[in-house]
Amino acid sequence: MGAQWSQFFPPTPTFTEGDVGTQEGRVFVITGGYSGIGFEISKVLYQHKGRVYIAGRSAAKANEAIKTIRETVPDNNGGSIEFLHLDLEDLSTIKTAAQDLSAKEAKIDVLWNNAGVSQPPIGSVSKQGFELQIAVNCLGPFLFTKLLWPLLEAGAAASALRSGSVRVLWPSSQFMELSAPTGGIVMAELLNPPPDKARNYANSKTGNLFLATEFAKRLGSHSGIVSAAYNPGAASTNLFRHTPWLGIVARPLMHKAQRAALTALYAGLSENIKAETHNGCYVVPWGRISTSLRKDLQNATVGREDGGTGAASDFWDFCEEKTRDYA
């Protein structure tokens, strides 16, 4: 329980905005980057001269966020920030988003799959009929990441920094460790979701952990690209729009999005994370590599051939099958 307690009440951050350093010449994509934690990530990267793409459905919200960021950082020289239309709820549109980005950039340095939905009304589904949280939090980001992988590989090949500086990040949650069933995901629930929006949310956050580890093994191991999951920490953001009561009940544990963004920035930028030793790692608040992930979840990320349950591999196969026609 000590490991969970330290996530409820994390120690002082050791990685802050002052540790980010110049990001000039580097390209960043932040899904859902116009609010909450994503907004804070976007602002910091732009402030440090990165080329930032805020990806999401709403051009109006993105442009308002971009305006605010530019006003907040008026003396930026060398950075840029713009909107990329991306609808994670509709798999048929994601290839177009990847193509639009590919027409503008020859590489990507870091992709934060930050966007997500939490506990919408029971019965909420995506355009293709999947349970909405699995669709937006897992299937859409899975497809988007696979389509952008050539740009990530180009980033790794072109990087003047060390191996592992090009990354893909997957937001999970402490809720996963507290609520996921033994073994991580009951696969039958993906196509026949229970009438329990919290359980479905836990499935999607476990799915993000599984995708982080599978991308690390299947694609990152030979490219030097790091794929990692992170629990950003409890933050008061728009993620709780469907569960406003939770924001009230958990208020003593809530932090500002700016603080939670430090976890995401650590996962994306810290030199402590190395491709050779930390690919597939799990980062916890406010920027620590976890060594105490729940044992059954750890075992789920290990293949059957190596003594694990192979659950993460099964989830990858599910995502591959359901997105194949849209790649």
URMONOR-V626251 format. One record per residue. N is the residue number from 1. PHI is phi as a letter, one per 30 degrees, with the letter a starting at -180 (* if undefined). PSI is psi in radians with two decimals (NA if undefined). D_FIRST is the distance of its C-alpha to the first C-alpha in Angstrom with 2 decimals. Layout:
# URMONOR-V626251
((N/PHI/PSI/D_FIRST) (N/PHI/PSI/D_FIRST))
This chain:
# URMONOR-V626251
((1/*/-0.35/0.00) (2/d/-0.67/3.80) (3/d/-0.66/5.46) (4/d/-0.68/5.23) (5/d/-0.69/6.17) (6/d/-0.29/8.76) (7/d/-0.55/10.07) (8/d/-0.69/10.67) (9/b/1.36/12.29) (10/d/2.69/13.58) (11/d/2.99/15.79) (12/e/2.38/19.53) (13/e/2.48/20.95) (14/c/-0.15/22.84) (15/b/2.02/24.78) (16/b/-3.12/26.93) (17/e/-0.54/30.14) (18/d/-0.26/32.08) (19/c/-0.05/30.70) (20/d/-0.77/31.87) (21/i/3.03/35.45) (22/d/2.43/38.41) (23/c/0.40/37.94) (24/e/2.30/41.66) (25/i/-0.10/42.79) (26/c/2.58/39.38) (27/c/2.26/38.85) (28/b/2.45/35.74) (29/b/2.19/35.04) (30/b/1.88/32.49) (31/d/2.48/32.39) (32/i/0.57/32.00) (33/d/0.15/32.81) (34/c/0.14/34.68) (35/a/2.83/31.90) (36/h/-2.38/28.45) (37/d/-0.70/26.53) (38/d/-0.68/29.32) (39/d/-0.77/31.91) (40/d/-0.69/30.22) (41/d/-0.85/29.99) (42/e/-0.75/33.65) (43/d/-0.80/34.79) (44/d/-0.77/33.32) (45/d/-0.72/34.77) (46/d/-0.73/38.12) (47/e/-0.54/38.15) (48/c/0.46/37.87) (49/i/0.41/40.75) (50/d/2.78/39.02) (51/c/1.93/40.70) (52/c/2.30/38.40) (53/c/2.08/38.60) (54/c/1.96/36.93) (55/c/2.28/36.77) (56/a/-3.09/36.72) (57/d/-0.58/38.91) (58/c/1.90/40.33) (59/d/-0.63/42.90) (60/d/-0.81/43.38) (61/d/-0.70/39.76) (62/d/-0.78/39.65) (63/d/-0.59/42.94) (64/d/-0.73/41.90) (65/d/-0.74/38.75) (66/d/-0.73/40.93) (67/d/-0.79/43.40) (68/d/-0.76/40.76) (69/d/-0.76/39.36) (70/d/-0.62/42.88) (71/d/-0.57/43.73) (72/d/-0.55/40.62) (73/b/1.24/41.45) (74/d/-0.34/45.27) (75/c/0.40/46.00) (76/d/2.26/44.35) (77/b/1.95/46.66) (78/j/-0.40/45.95) (79/d/2.94/43.09) (80/b/2.77/43.48) (81/b/2.29/41.59) (82/a/2.96/42.61) (83/c/2.47/41.69) (84/b/2.11/41.23) (85/d/2.20/41.54) (86/b/2.16/38.81) (87/c/1.69/38.04) (88/d/-0.27/34.94) (89/d/-0.26/35.71) (90/b/1.78/38.98) (91/d/-0.46/38.94) (92/d/-0.22/42.72) (93/c/-0.19/42.57) (94/d/-0.61/40.05) (95/d/-0.67/42.57) (96/d/-0.72/44.82) (97/d/-0.77/42.13) (98/d/-0.68/41.58) (99/d/-0.68/45.35) (100/d/-0.72/45.77) (101/d/-0.70/43.37) (102/d/-0.48/45.03) (103/d/-0.32/48.36) (104/c/-0.52/47.18) (105/b/2.55/45.04) (106/c/-0.15/45.49) (107/a/2.89/41.85) (108/b/2.45/38.31) (109/c/-0.74/35.96) (110/b/2.32/32.69) (111/c/2.07/31.87) (112/c/1.96/28.99) (113/d/1.12/28.53) (114/d/-0.55/27.20) (115/d/2.58/28.87) (116/a/2.95/27.16) (117/b/2.51/27.29) (118/b/2.08/24.67) (119/h/0.97/25.34) (120/d/3.01/29.14) (121/e/2.49/31.19) (122/e/2.35/30.95) (123/j/-0.08/33.68) (124/d/2.28/33.65) (125/b/2.84/34.88) (126/d/3.14/36.08) (127/d/-0.53/39.74) (128/c/0.08/39.45) (129/i/0.20/37.82) (130/d/2.64/34.23) (131/e/2.29/31.33) (132/e/-0.67/31.17) (133/d/-0.70/27.56) (134/d/-0.67/27.98) (135/d/-0.92/31.35) (136/d/-0.66/30.55) (137/d/-0.40/27.10) (138/b/-1.05/27.91) (139/d/-0.81/31.52) (140/d/-0.90/33.22) (141/d/-0.64/31.21) (142/e/-0.88/31.59) (143/d/-0.76/35.34) (144/d/-0.77/35.64) (145/d/-0.75/33.86) (146/d/-0.69/36.03) (147/d/-0.51/39.14) (148/c/-0.05/38.30) (149/e/-0.69/37.40) (150/e/-0.62/40.95) (151/d/-0.61/40.62) (152/d/-0.71/37.33) (153/d/-0.67/39.07) (154/d/-0.65/41.95) (155/d/-0.73/39.61) (156/d/-0.68/38.21) (157/d/-0.58/41.80) (158/c/-0.19/43.01) (159/d/2.29/40.17) (160/d/-0.11/41.35) (161/d/-3.11/37.77) (162/d/2.85/35.78) (163/e/2.36/34.66) (164/j/-0.03/31.52) (165/d/-0.31/32.57) (166/c/2.26/33.30) (167/b/2.73/30.21) (168/b/2.26/29.02) (169/c/2.44/25.80) (170/b/1.99/23.91) (171/d/2.14/21.70) (172/c/-2.57/18.63) (173/a/2.61/15.87) (174/d/-0.45/12.19) (175/e/-0.56/13.68) (176/e/-0.90/14.33) (177/d/-0.54/10.86) (178/d/-0.46/10.17) (179/b/-0.30/13.74) (180/d/2.48/15.56) (181/d/2.82/16.98) (182/e/2.23/16.49) (183/j/-0.22/18.47) (184/j/-1.18/18.32) (185/b/2.34/21.66) (186/d/1.88/24.19) (187/e/-0.57/27.27) (188/d/-0.42/29.59) (189/d/-0.25/27.85) (190/d/-0.61/29.03) (191/c/-0.33/32.61) (192/b/1.25/32.08) (193/d/2.44/29.25) (194/d/2.76/28.00) (195/d/0.98/28.92) (196/b/1.70/25.37) (197/d/-0.50/25.09) (198/d/-0.71/21.30) (199/d/-0.73/21.12) (200/d/-0.59/23.74) (201/d/-0.78/21.93) (202/e/-0.69/18.82) (203/e/-0.75/21.44) (204/d/-0.64/22.98) (205/d/-0.58/19.92) (206/d/-0.68/19.05) (207/e/-0.67/22.74) (208/d/-0.72/22.57) (209/d/-0.80/20.08) (210/d/-0.72/22.47) (211/d/-0.66/25.49) (212/e/-0.80/24.22) (213/d/-0.61/23.82) (214/d/-0.69/27.08) (215/d/-0.68/29.10) (216/d/-0.76/27.94) (217/d/-0.78/29.15) (218/d/-0.64/32.22) (219/b/-0.58/33.67) (220/d/-0.46/31.87) (221/d/-0.55/32.20) (222/c/-0.03/35.98) (223/c/-0.25/36.31) (224/i/0.12/33.95) (225/d/2.26/32.37) (226/d/2.30/28.61) (227/c/2.14/26.72) (228/b/2.66/23.12) (229/c/2.76/20.56) (230/a/2.52/18.65) (231/c/1.90/16.38) (232/d/-0.37/18.66) (233/j/2.78/16.41) (234/d/2.06/17.21) (235/b/2.51/20.95) (236/d/1.72/23.73) (237/b/-3.14/26.03) (238/d/-0.15/28.43) (239/e/-0.46/25.81) (240/c/0.35/25.16) (241/d/-0.47/28.89) (242/d/-0.18/28.50) (243/b/1.09/25.74) (244/e/-0.51/26.91) (245/d/-0.56/25.22) (246/d/-0.67/21.79) (247/d/-0.49/22.92) (248/d/-0.84/23.92) (249/d/-0.71/20.94) (250/c/0.20/18.45) (251/e/-0.69/20.93) (252/d/-0.37/18.98) (253/c/-0.08/16.44) (254/d/2.55/19.34) (255/b/2.93/21.03) (256/d/2.64/24.44) (257/e/-0.56/25.11) (258/d/-0.65/26.51) (259/d/-0.79/23.21) (260/d/-0.51/21.43) (261/d/-0.41/24.46) (262/d/-0.59/23.62) (263/d/-0.81/20.80) (264/d/-0.68/23.44) (265/d/-0.69/26.05) (266/e/-0.83/24.00) (267/d/-0.61/23.45) (268/d/-0.43/27.18) (269/b/-0.35/28.78) (270/d/2.37/26.88) (271/d/-0.16/28.68) (272/d/-0.39/25.45) (273/c/2.07/25.11) (274/c/2.46/27.73) (275/e/-0.63/29.22) (276/d/-0.49/29.48) (277/b/-0.28/25.87) (278/b/0.19/23.70) (279/d/2.27/25.42) (280/i/0.21/23.03) (281/d/2.97/20.08) (282/b/2.13/17.28) (283/c/2.40/17.23) (284/b/2.90/14.66) (285/d/2.63/15.67) (286/c/0.91/18.01) (287/j/1.18/19.14) (288/b/2.44/16.95) (289/d/2.05/17.08) (290/d/2.42/13.71) (291/c/0.24/13.29) (292/b/0.57/9.99) (293/e/2.50/11.13) (294/e/2.31/10.32) (295/e/-0.70/12.78) (296/d/-0.51/15.04) (297/d/-0.68/15.50) (298/e/-0.78/16.41) (299/d/-0.54/18.76) (300/d/-0.43/20.26) (301/d/-0.08/21.42) (302/c/2.36/23.29) (303/d/2.72/26.80) (304/d/-0.60/28.06) (305/d/-0.31/30.50) (306/c/0.25/27.75) (307/j/0.05/25.78) (308/c/-3.04/23.49) (309/d/-0.32/23.90) (310/i/0.23/25.78) (311/d/-0.66/24.24) (312/d/-0.69/24.29) (313/d/-0.70/27.91) (314/d/-0.70/28.73) (315/d/-0.70/27.46) (316/e/-0.83/29.59) (317/d/-0.68/32.53) (318/d/-0.84/32.09) (319/d/-0.71/32.18) (320/d/-0.80/35.10) (321/d/-0.77/37.05) (322/d/-0.28/36.62) (323/c/-0.10/37.57) (324/e/-0.71/40.28) (325/d/-0.14/43.16) (326/c/0.06/42.22) (327/d/NA/41.90))
